[in-house]
Amino acid sequence: MTEIKKTEWTGCGVVITGASRGLGEQLARWFARRGARVALVARGREELDRAVAAIVAEGGDAQAIAADVSDKDATYAVAAAAADLVGPTDVLVHCASTLGPLPMPLLLDTACEDLAAVLETNLVGPFRLTKAVVGPMVLRGRGVVVLISSDAAVNGYPRWGAYGVSKAAQDHLGRVWAAELEGTGVQFLSIDPGDMNTQMHADAIPDADPATLLDPKLVAERIGNILEHGARIPSGTRLEAARSIP
């Protein structure tokens, strides 16, 4: 069993969307190993239960919330369930994302409905869930919201249009939140994890060599390192995990 360390995260309530696999799952493990109480949110119940069971087997405190972040009606149910299961949300990490239709089409071939669906998951869903939890953060005078970004948010890659637009908008959403909540003790960070060996990357680029991609566990450690030095980082900052040394 992994030893649970007593750290600044001990007892903190952490909510992570898209947490049933990949980076979301590894971040959940990272926080749990440091004594946080973690609520894992994802659509697939079977994968979600597997991820939670693995954390509990290591001695961590993890709870499952099966929900789709793109579902407007699920927003306050997720926030309420998280508060009930792990206490007030101290850290909210938006990992849930969708690429849209596969293989990814050119913008000229992208249906309006498909663009809207990508935005609903990658932008509007995080906006709604942030609204649901950030008010109590402000009242408590502390909290961290992490938006998982992508280099597609700043570079115009062919066929990455819908996804890239959603991530660029999400980055700016974090900057606006930061400006509006300056001085409240609530911090917003956008973090580009880099190219990882995940199912999403395989779906996007099937012929990519996994050996050239980052391990999500290593990326989670790098993001954790960023958060542990978070007090020195201005709210609204966009960072690259690859530039962080765990």
C-alpha distance (Angstrom), angle and dihedral (degrees) to the residues before:
residue distance angle dihedral
M1 . . .
T2 3.80 . .
E3 3.80 113.9 .
I4 3.80 111.1 -114.7
K5 3.79 107.8 -134.0
K6 3.79 123.9 -142.9
T7 3.81 103.6 -123.6
E8 3.78 141.5 146.2
W9 3.82 86.2 -79.1
T10 3.81 94.9 58.7
G11 3.79 109.0 127.0
C12 3.81 94.0 2.9
G13 3.79 118.1 139.9
V14 3.81 110.2 -124.3
V15 3.80 125.4 -174.9
I16 3.81 118.6 -166.7
T17 3.80 123.9 -177.9
G18 3.79 121.5 -154.7
A19 3.80 85.9 28.8
S20 3.80 102.5 142.5
R21 3.81 94.1 88.9
G22 3.79 145.4 -6.2
L23 3.79 120.1 21.0
G24 3.81 94.2 -12.3
E25 3.79 92.1 57.3
Q26 3.81 92.7 45.6
L27 3.79 91.7 50.0
A28 3.81 89.2 50.6
R29 3.80 89.1 53.3
W30 3.80 91.4 47.0
F31 3.80 93.0 54.3
A32 3.81 93.9 41.6
R33 3.82 91.5 53.0
R34 3.79 87.2 57.2
G35 3.78 94.8 53.2
A36 3.80 100.8 -96.2
R37 3.77 121.8 142.6
V38 3.79 104.1 -123.1
A39 3.80 130.9 -159.4
L40 3.80 111.7 -162.0
V41 3.81 114.9 -155.0
A42 3.81 123.1 -165.6
R43 3.78 141.8 132.7
G44 3.82 100.7 -119.8
R45 3.79 109.9 76.4
E46 3.81 96.5 -165.4
E47 3.82 95.3 52.3
L48 3.79 90.6 41.2
D49 3.80 93.1 53.6
R50 3.81 90.1 47.6
A51 3.82 91.6 52.9
V52 3.80 92.5 47.7
A53 3.81 92.3 47.0
A54 3.81 90.6 52.9
I55 3.82 91.6 53.1
V56 3.81 93.2 46.0
A57 3.82 89.6 49.4
E58 3.81 87.5 58.4
G59 3.79 90.7 53.1
G60 3.80 96.2 -99.7
D61 3.79 129.2 138.2
A62 3.81 107.7 -118.4
Q63 3.78 134.1 156.3
A64 3.80 131.5 -170.3
I65 3.80 125.7 -130.0
A66 3.79 112.1 -177.2
A67 3.80 106.7 -153.7
D68 3.79 143.7 126.6
V69 3.82 111.9 -120.3
S70 3.80 90.0 -151.4
D71 3.81 90.3 62.7
K72 3.79 107.7 96.0
D73 3.79 92.5 -160.3
A74 3.81 91.2 56.1
T75 3.82 96.2 57.0
Y76 3.79 101.4 87.9
A77 3.79 91.6 34.4
V78 3.82 88.8 58.6
A79 3.82 92.1 46.9
A80 3.80 91.9 48.2
A81 3.81 93.6 45.7
A82 3.80 91.1 49.6
A83 3.81 91.9 50.4
D84 3.79 90.1 49.8
L85 3.81 94.7 46.7
V86 3.82 104.1 38.4
G87 3.79 105.2 10.3
P88 3.81 128.3 -118.3
T89 3.80 112.9 -3.5
D90 3.81 110.1 -108.0
V91 3.81 95.3 166.3
L92 3.80 128.0 28.8
V93 3.81 117.7 -171.9
H94 3.79 119.5 -170.0
C95 3.82 105.3 -153.0
A96 3.81 99.7 142.3
S97 3.81 111.2 109.5
T98 3.77 142.5 153.6
L99 3.80 130.5 -152.9
G100 3.79 93.6 -153.9
P101 3.82 122.6 -133.5
L102 3.81 117.3 5.0
P103 2.92 130.7 -101.8
M104 3.78 86.0 36.4
P105 3.82 110.6 -114.0
L106 3.77 131.7 -140.0
L107 3.80 113.8 -96.3
L108 3.81 89.5 -108.2
D109 3.79 88.0 59.5
T110 3.81 96.4 41.8
A111 3.78 113.7 110.9
C112 3.80 115.4 -132.2
E113 3.80 89.0 -125.3
D114 3.82 90.8 54.9
L115 3.80 92.1 51.3
A116 3.80 89.5 48.9
A117 3.81 91.1 50.9
V118 3.82 92.0 52.1
L119 3.79 91.1 48.9
E120 3.80 90.7 48.2
T121 3.82 91.6 58.1
N122 3.80 101.6 33.4
L123 3.80 101.3 36.1
V124 3.79 116.6 9.2
G125 3.82 94.4 42.7
P126 3.83 93.0 53.5
F127 3.82 89.4 45.1
R128 3.80 91.9 54.1
L129 3.80 95.8 45.0
T130 3.80 91.5 46.5
K131 3.81 89.5 52.6
A132 3.80 89.0 52.0
V133 3.82 95.6 54.1
V134 3.80 107.1 24.8
G135 3.82 95.8 73.0
P136 3.82 92.7 64.3
M137 3.83 88.7 44.0
V138 3.81 89.1 57.0
L139 3.80 91.4 48.7
R140 3.81 90.6 51.8
G141 3.82 91.1 44.9
R142 3.78 95.4 -126.6
G143 3.80 143.4 72.6
V144 3.78 143.8 118.7
V145 3.80 127.5 -132.6
V146 3.81 116.4 -167.2
L147 3.79 120.8 -164.4
I148 3.80 113.2 -163.6
S149 3.79 106.0 -137.9
S150 3.81 135.5 -178.7
D151 3.79 138.8 -140.5
A152 3.81 83.9 -113.2
A153 3.81 85.3 73.5
V154 3.80 90.9 68.1
N155 3.82 103.0 25.5
G156 3.80 126.0 62.3
Y157 3.79 103.8 -130.3
P158 3.81 117.4 179.3
R159 3.83 111.7 -107.5
W160 3.80 92.7 12.7
G161 3.80 92.0 90.3
A162 3.80 103.0 117.3
Y163 3.79 93.9 39.6
G164 3.81 93.9 43.3
V165 3.80 93.0 48.8
S166 3.80 90.9 49.9
K167 3.80 92.7 50.8
A168 3.81 93.6 45.6
A169 3.79 89.2 52.2
Q170 3.79 91.1 46.3
D171 3.81 90.6 53.6
H172 3.79 90.4 52.2
L173 3.79 90.9 45.8
G174 3.80 87.3 60.0
R175 3.80 91.9 49.5
V176 3.80 92.1 51.7
W177 3.81 92.5 46.6
A178 3.81 88.0 50.7
A179 3.80 92.5 51.4
E180 3.78 93.7 46.6
L181 3.81 94.4 46.8
E182 3.80 97.8 40.3
G183 3.78 110.9 146.4
T184 3.80 95.7 18.6
G185 3.80 96.1 101.6
V186 3.81 92.7 -113.4
Q187 3.79 114.1 122.7
F188 3.80 129.0 -158.4
L189 3.81 122.5 -160.3
S190 3.81 131.0 176.6
I191 3.79 112.4 -155.7
D192 3.81 126.7 -169.4
P193 3.83 105.3 -151.0
G194 3.83 95.8 -165.6
D195 3.80 127.1 -131.9
M196 3.79 108.4 -31.5
N197 3.77 135.5 -172.7
T198 3.80 95.4 -109.7
Q199 3.78 137.6 131.5
M200 3.80 89.9 -107.5
H201 3.80 91.5 56.8
A202 3.81 90.4 46.9
D203 3.81 89.4 51.2
A204 3.80 90.8 50.6
I205 3.81 98.8 41.5
P206 3.83 108.7 17.8
D207 3.81 94.8 177.8
A208 3.83 95.6 52.6
D209 3.80 115.0 124.1
P210 3.83 107.3 -115.6
A211 3.80 89.1 -150.1
T212 3.81 89.3 67.8
L213 3.81 93.5 53.2
L214 3.78 130.4 87.5
D215 3.80 121.6 -105.5
P216 3.85 108.5 -115.2
K217 3.82 88.6 -136.1
L218 3.81 90.7 59.9
V219 3.80 91.1 46.2
A220 3.81 90.3 50.8
E221 3.80 89.0 53.9
R222 3.80 90.5 50.2
I223 3.79 91.6 50.1
G224 3.78 89.3 47.4
N225 3.79 88.7 53.2
I226 3.80 89.6 52.7
L227 3.80 91.5 51.0
E228 3.79 93.0 48.1
H229 3.81 87.7 58.1
G230 3.78 91.9 39.2
A231 3.78 96.6 117.9
R232 3.81 88.9 71.0
I233 3.81 94.0 50.6
P234 3.82 118.8 87.2
S235 3.78 113.7 -121.0
G236 3.79 111.6 -103.7
T237 3.80 93.8 36.3
R238 3.80 120.8 143.9
L239 3.82 113.7 -144.5
E240 3.78 139.0 -178.4
A241 3.80 115.0 -130.5
A242 3.81 90.4 -149.1
R243 3.81 89.0 67.1
S244 3.80 91.5 56.3
I245 3.80 119.2 90.2
P246 3.81 111.8 -147.2
